[in-house]
């Protein structure tokens, strides 16, 4: 782990606005975070205002318009039938919604996210409606091939161990039967995805802390709830 002094040297020439965004938008080590805070204080920013200012700078970045025909969320083309909101341009209503969810997520604390993740993990499985094992984000992998066409997908489900294993088994059987028939990728990808499904089945994510994937799911749910409340209030 690099010492704080290393990060102070690395960040010393970064403008104040970018440092504020870095503090809110990026996952920083403790030493890196302390270095950013020290630099901001050295530039006259009040220690009591750093968190609030960093969140506002992060939100302003999300609200920023590129001023081009690109989507202001996903950067894909938004030339045809764009969706506009507050001076921003989006390729779809889905991207507009995702951008507003991202903005709402800025105000969430680490504690709030961890508490929500634990609530999901210890709650009822949304698939079978039972409390039998920890609920987690579980992945299943599928390959489907036809001569020169090969399609491989990785999907996720928020569910208990048993429901996750059922999805992995379905994906395993489907891939075993339909994955081999494309050349060359079907031949190469099918064994990889079969092994991936077996790994998910036996790993199971039974114990330990909530995974990073579950923390992201918890963050999304909290942000979506906050955004919906804001819409209702307005």
SVG drawing of the C-alpha trace seen along z (x, -y; Angstrom):
<svg xmlns="http://www.w3.org/2000/svg" viewBox="-46 -29 51 61">
<polyline fill="none" stroke="black" stroke-width="0.4" points="0.0,0.0 1.3,-3.4 1.8,-6.0 -0.2,-9.2 2.8,-11.2 2.9,-9.3 -0.7,-10.3 -0.1,-13.9 2.7,-14.1 0.5,-12.4 -2.6,-14.5 -0.8,-17.9 -1.4,-19.3 -5.0,-18.2 -7.5,-21.1 -9.7,-21.4 -12.9,-20.6 -11.4,-17.3 -10.1,-16.5 -13.7,-17.0 -15.1,-14.7 -12.4,-12.1 -13.3,-12.0 -16.9,-11.2 -16.8,-9.3 -13.9,-7.0 -13.1,-4.1 -10.0,-5.4 -7.7,-3.7 -7.6,-5.3 -4.2,-6.9 -5.4,-8.3 -8.5,-9.7 -6.5,-11.3 -4.2,-12.8 -7.1,-14.4 -8.5,-15.8 -5.2,-17.3 -4.7,-18.9 -8.2,-20.4 -7.7,-21.8 -4.4,-23.2 -6.2,-25.0 -8.6,-26.7 -11.5,-24.3 -13.3,-24.0 -13.0,-20.4 -16.6,-20.6 -17.7,-21.3 -15.5,-18.8 -18.0,-15.9 -20.9,-18.2 -18.8,-20.0 -17.5,-16.7 -21.0,-15.3 -22.2,-18.5 -19.3,-18.3 -20.0,-14.7 -23.7,-15.5 -22.7,-18.4 -20.5,-16.0 -23.4,-13.6 -25.6,-16.6 -23.0,-17.8 -24.0,-17.9 -21.4,-16.9 -23.0,-19.3 -22.8,-16.7 -25.1,-14.1 -23.8,-11.5 -25.9,-10.2 -24.9,-12.0 -25.0,-8.7 -23.8,-5.8 -22.0,-7.9 -23.7,-6.0 -25.2,-7.9 -28.3,-9.9 -28.8,-11.5 -32.2,-9.9 -35.2,-10.3 -33.2,-11.6 -34.7,-12.2 -34.0,-15.6 -34.0,-16.5 -32.5,-19.6 -30.3,-20.4 -28.9,-16.9 -29.4,-14.5 -30.0,-10.8 -30.4,-8.0 -33.4,-6.5 -35.6,-7.0 -33.7,-4.1 -30.5,-6.1 -32.2,-9.2 -33.6,-7.1 -30.2,-5.5 -28.5,-8.9 -31.0,-10.2 -30.5,-7.0 -26.7,-7.6 -27.2,-11.1 -29.4,-10.0 -26.8,-7.3 -24.2,-10.1 -25.9,-10.9 -25.9,-7.4 -23.5,-6.5 -21.4,-3.3 -23.3,-2.4 -26.7,-2.7 -25.6,-0.6 -24.1,2.1 -27.3,2.2 -29.5,2.6 -27.2,5.4 -27.5,7.2 -31.3,6.8 -31.4,8.3 -29.0,11.1 -30.9,12.2 -34.4,11.7 -36.8,13.8 -35.6,15.1 -37.5,13.1 -37.7,16.2 -39.0,19.0 -40.3,16.7 -38.4,18.8 -35.7,18.1 -33.4,21.1 -30.0,19.7 -28.4,16.2 -29.8,14.2 -27.0,13.1 -26.3,12.0 -25.7,15.2 -24.5,15.6 -25.4,18.2 -23.7,18.5 -25.1,19.7 -23.7,20.5 -25.9,21.0 -24.4,21.8 -25.4,22.4 -22.6,23.1 -20.8,19.7 -23.1,17.9 -22.2,18.2 -24.0,16.3 -22.7,16.3 -24.4,14.5 -23.8,13.9 -26.9,13.2 -27.5,12.5 -30.3,13.3 -30.8,12.1 -31.8,15.3 -30.9,18.0 -28.4,20.8 -30.9,23.4 -32.6,21.1 -29.2,20.0 -28.1,23.6 -31.3,24.4 -30.5,21.5 -26.9,22.7 -28.1,26.3 -30.5,25.0 -27.7,22.9 -25.3,25.9 -27.7,28.3 -28.6,25.7 -25.0,24.9 -24.0,28.6 -26.7,29.3 -26.6,26.1 -23.1,24.6 -20.8,26.8 -22.3,26.2 -20.6,23.0 -17.0,22.8 -14.7,21.7 -16.1,19.9 -18.7,22.4 -16.0,25.1 -13.8,22.8 -16.5,21.0 -18.7,24.0 -16.2,25.7 -15.4,22.4 -19.0,21.6 -19.8,25.2 -17.0,24.9 -18.2,21.4 -21.7,22.8 -20.2,25.6 -18.1,23.2 -21.1,21.0 -23.0,24.1 -20.4,25.3 -19.2,21.9 -22.7,20.8 -21.8,17.6 -23.1,19.0 -21.1,17.4 -19.1,14.2 -19.8,10.6 -22.1,9.4 -20.4,9.5 -19.5,6.4 -22.3,7.3 -24.8,7.4 -23.5,4.0 -24.1,2.6 -27.6,4.0 -28.3,2.5 -27.0,-0.8 -29.2,-0.7 -32.3,0.1 -31.7,-2.7 -31.0,-5.2 -34.1,-4.2 -36.2,-4.5 -34.8,-8.0 -35.4,-9.0 -39.0,-7.8 -39.6,-9.7 -38.2,-12.8 -40.6,-12.4 -43.6,-11.9 -42.6,-15.0 -42.3,-17.1"/>
</svg>
